[in-house]
Amino acid sequence: MNRRTFDLWHQPEYVDPSRTDAMRCGPTLYVAGQSGQCPVTGKWGVGFEEHAVLTWKNIELILGKFGLDCAAIVATLTFVSDPSDWDTFVKVSRLFIPKGITVASTGVASDRWPPILLETSVIARFDCAS
Amino acid sequence: MKREHHDLYNHEQHGPGSYTDSVRVGSTIYLGGQCGYDPRTMKPVSNDFEAQAVQTMKNIEAILGSYAVDCNAIVSMTIYFADCKYFDAWRKVRQRFMTSSAVAATGYVCRIIWPEFLFEVTAIAYIDSAPTHLSMPTGAAS
């Protein structure tokens, strides 16, 4: 089965060169952990909510490169630095995941490398996309 | 392909949301994070780790049961512990529920978003998976 990868931008040298933002294998797309940095300007969001919005925009952009949207997401795994931000993350997520699309979500609190406030990885499926 | 989802608890009671305990697409079931909560109250069953671990596996068993499979269908599992001291107790509990199959398991120590829970588990199950374990050929590891 062929693999196809995609990266939002050229990865800095300190990142493992084999790391990729997304990997498609058959009907499944694995999106690696995304965070609140604009891939065009390199600027980080200000505050958790903006980090969450940028994170979802990055995910949306990656999915779009494969012809998908957030309705194809089946599972998410999110790490937040501060557990009290979880409700904000859920609120922002609902702006991107269409109503009626159910997602097997997992949330964990874990310190991220500054200035990252959250990191979300996603599994999407081509065979259940809207 | 149709997306199917089953929940232990009516999450809609807490307002519109996309969270679900599990999504099935084709032969694959993706489980959302599970903890040792009573599905009727969403509260932890106990402050004791082993009791939470047993309840977590019961919850997973119930979710998978709604797809007519048991815990032996799990192929991958990630466990987030609030403390590494829980690892041995977790392994013993898991083996009680997963009797005929191995699992690709990964464990982390981190903080749990809801601190009353001592750990959280996420898993992927495969409905057609037969429990076959391939051992390393003799001498291959040397």
Chai-1 contact restraints between the chains, C-beta under 6 A:
chainA,res_idxA,chainB,res_idxB,connection_type,confidence,min_distance_angstrom,max_distance_angstrom,comment,restraint_id
A,V74,B,V23,contact,1.0,0.0,6.0,A-B,restraint_1
A,V74,B,V25,contact,1.0,0.0,6.0,A-B,restraint_2
A,V74,B,Y30,contact,1.0,0.0,6.0,A-B,restraint_3
A,A75,B,Y30,contact,1.0,0.0,6.0,A-B,restraint_4
A,P83,B,I113,contact,1.0,0.0,6.0,A-B,restraint_5
A,W86,B,I113,contact,1.0,0.0,6.0,A-B,restraint_6
A,I97,B,S18,contact,1.0,0.0,6.0,A-B,restraint_7
A,I101,B,S18,contact,1.0,0.0,6.0,A-B,restraint_8
A,T102,B,H5,contact,1.0,0.0,6.0,A-B,restraint_9
A,T102,B,S18,contact,1.0,0.0,6.0,A-B,restraint_10
A,T102,B,T20,contact,1.0,0.0,6.0,A-B,restraint_11
A,T102,B,V23,contact,1.0,0.0,6.0,A-B,restraint_12
A,V103,B,S18,contact,1.0,0.0,6.0,A-B,restraint_13
A,A104,B,T20,contact,1.0,0.0,6.0,A-B,restraint_14
A,A104,B,S22,contact,1.0,0.0,6.0,A-B,restraint_15
A,A104,B,V23,contact,1.0,0.0,6.0,A-B,restraint_16
A,A104,B,Y30,contact,1.0,0.0,6.0,A-B,restraint_17
A,A104,B,L31,contact,1.0,0.0,6.0,A-B,restraint_18
A,A104,B,G32,contact,1.0,0.0,6.0,A-B,restraint_19
A,S105,B,Y19,contact,1.0,0.0,6.0,A-B,restraint_20
A,S105,B,G32,contact,1.0,0.0,6.0,A-B,restraint_21
A,T106,B,G32,contact,1.0,0.0,6.0,A-B,restraint_22
A,T106,B,G33,contact,1.0,0.0,6.0,A-B,restraint_23
A,T106,B,T122,contact,1.0,0.0,6.0,A-B,restraint_24
A,G107,B,I113,contact,1.0,0.0,6.0,A-B,restraint_25
A,V108,B,Y80,contact,1.0,0.0,6.0,A-B,restraint_26
A,V108,B,C110,contact,1.0,0.0,6.0,A-B,restraint_27
A,A109,B,R111,contact,1.0,0.0,6.0,A-B,restraint_28
A,A109,B,I113,contact,1.0,0.0,6.0,A-B,restraint_29
A,S110,B,C110,contact,1.0,0.0,6.0,A-B,restraint_30
A,R125,B,V25,contact,1.0,0.0,6.0,A-B,restraint_31
A,D127,B,M1,contact,1.0,0.0,6.0,A-B,restraint_32
A,C128,B,M1,contact,1.0,0.0,6.0,A-B,restraint_33
A,C128,B,R3,contact,1.0,0.0,6.0,A-B,restraint_34
A,C128,B,V25,contact,1.0,0.0,6.0,A-B,restraint_35
